[in-house]
Amino acid sequence: MYTKILVPIDLAHAEKGKVMIDLAKNLGGKNVKITLINVIEDLPAYVANEMPGELIQNMKKNAQLELEGMAKSASLSASIEVRSGRPVTAILDAAKDLDVDLIVIASHQPGLQDYLLGSTAASVVRHAKHSVLVMR
């Protein structure tokens, strides 16, 4: 059984979130601590300079509310993290900071860009110091 599970959720593919949450609940025991995380990618400086200053804060607030809603609908008392930066780095940093036993991450059907650059899930698998379960 796992005691601390990190579940990164891409809100652009939130439909996979419920399945990942259910899976994490099943893999953990009664006392499992599940953390849902969403990573907001940093905007290039030339774009960020043209955007309203509160845009990133609003994006973080909306992500927090969406993750809270997902946890509530799954009857889960989860910790919520919203970080900014490169998704792979933020996920791996969160896993280290929280000292998790398992990362449950979703993968999607790979496109050409994934074969050339690598997907987030593939990079997490390659670089994680923790166990990783990839949900397809």
C-alpha positions in Angstrom: 0.0 0.0 0.0 1.1 3.5 -0.7 0.8 6.3 1.9 1.5 9.4 -0.1 0.4 9.7 -3.7 0.9 12.6 -6.1 -1.6 13.0 -8.9 -0.7 15.6 -11.6 -3.7 16.7 -13.5 -3.7 18.6 -16.8 -6.9 20.5 -16.7 -7.0 20.5 -20.5 -7.6 16.8 -20.1 -9.6 16.9 -16.8 -11.8 14.0 -17.8 -8.9 11.7 -16.9 -8.6 13.3 -13.5 -11.5 11.4 -11.9 -10.2 8.1 -13.1 -6.7 9.0 -11.8 -8.1 10.0 -8.4 -10.2 6.8 -8.1 -7.1 4.8 -9.0 -5.0 6.6 -6.4 -7.7 6.0 -3.8 -7.7 2.3 -4.6 -3.9 2.0 -4.5 -3.6 3.8 -1.1 -5.1 2.6 2.1 -7.5 4.2 4.5 -4.8 6.7 5.6 -3.5 7.5 2.2 -2.6 11.2 1.6 -3.3 12.2 -1.9 -2.0 15.5 -3.4 -3.5 16.8 -6.6 -1.2 19.1 -8.5 -1.6 21.3 -11.6 1.3 23.1 -13.2 0.8 26.3 -15.1 3.5 26.7 -17.7 5.5 30.0 -17.5 4.9 32.3 -20.4 7.8 33.6 -22.4 8.9 37.1 -21.1 7.8 38.8 -24.4 4.3 37.4 -23.9 4.1 38.0 -20.2 4.9 41.7 -20.6 1.9 42.1 -22.8 -0.5 40.3 -20.5 -2.4 41.8 -17.6 -0.6 41.3 -14.3 -3.4 39.4 -12.6 -3.7 36.9 -15.4 -1.4 34.3 -13.9 -2.9 34.8 -10.4 -6.4 34.2 -11.9 -5.2 31.1 -13.7 -3.8 29.7 -10.4 -7.0 30.5 -8.6 -9.1 28.8 -11.3 -6.9 25.8 -11.2 -7.1 25.6 -7.4 -10.9 25.8 -7.6 -11.1 23.1 -10.4 -8.9 20.7 -8.4 -10.9 21.3 -5.2 -14.1 20.5 -7.2 -12.6 17.3 -8.6 -11.6 16.2 -5.1 -15.0 17.1 -3.7 -16.8 15.2 -6.4 -14.6 12.1 -5.7 -15.3 12.4 -1.9 -11.7 12.9 -1.3 -10.0 15.1 1.2 -6.9 15.9 -0.8 -4.1 18.4 -0.6 -4.1 20.8 -3.6 -1.0 22.3 -5.2 -0.8 24.7 -8.1 2.7 25.4 -9.3 4.1 27.3 -12.2 7.0 26.4 -14.4 7.9 23.5 -16.6 5.5 20.6 -15.9 8.1 17.9 -15.6 10.3 19.8 -13.3 7.4 21.0 -11.1 6.0 17.5 -10.8 9.3 16.0 -9.9 10.0 18.8 -7.4 6.6 18.3 -5.8 7.2 14.6 -5.5 10.5 15.3 -3.8 9.2 18.0 -1.5 6.2 15.9 -0.4 8.2 12.7 -0.2 5.6 10.7 -2.0 5.6 6.9 -2.5 3.9 7.0 -5.9 3.1 9.4 -8.8 0.0 8.5 -10.7 0.1 10.3 -14.1 -2.0 10.1 -17.3 -0.6 9.7 -20.7 -2.3 10.4 -24.0 -2.0 9.1 -27.5 1.4 10.3 -28.7 1.7 12.6 -31.6 4.7 13.3 -33.8 5.9 16.0 -31.4 5.9 13.5 -28.5 8.3 11.2 -30.5 10.6 14.1 -31.2 10.4 15.9 -27.8 8.9 13.5 -25.4 5.7 13.8 -23.4 5.4 15.0 -19.8 4.5 11.5 -18.6 7.5 9.9 -20.4 9.9 12.5 -18.9 8.5 12.0 -15.4 9.0 8.2 -15.8 12.6 8.7 -17.0 13.6 11.1 -14.3 11.5 10.2 -11.2 13.2 8.9 -8.1 9.8 7.6 -7.1 7.5 4.8 -8.4 5.4 6.1 -11.3 2.1 4.6 -12.5 1.2 5.7 -16.0 -2.5 5.6 -16.8 -3.5 5.3 -20.4 
